[in-house]
Amino acid sequence: GPSGIGYCIHSSEGQIIEQGGEFIGFATSRVAEYMAMRKGIDRALELGYKSARFISDSLMVVNQLNGVFHIKNQDIIPIYNDILKTIENFDAVSFTHVPRSENYIADHEANAAIDKILKK
């Protein structure tokens, strides 16, 4: 269905540096979760970060990026491979799962991006 992505970048002290979201068209939730992760990674690099902890409320994404689970969905593999190549530009990265209630800013940004398009 209609899909949006959201991200929020925090400093090591917890201050919000940047947040945003965008409508990505019609996609599965799995594709949207990966595209959101890729957007956050890209923005962190563009902002000059060399180490980062990436947080997602998608346990599947976190486990796949941590090498715990293998990817079977062909729609995700190109995004996954792009992420693996991009994170080579960091000195250190980690992927951590949090409940959706702790990822509310990114979740809000994704929903707002969808609402902005659908409510026109």
GIVEN-V267426 format. One record per helix or strand. SS is the DSSP state (~ for helix, > for strand). FROM is the first residue (numbers start at 1). LEN is the number of residues. If there is no record, write none. Layout:
SS:FROM:LEN, SS:FROM:LEN
This chain:
>:2:9, >:16:11, ~:29:18, >:51:6, ~:59:7, ~:74:16, >:92:6, ~:100:3, ~:104:15
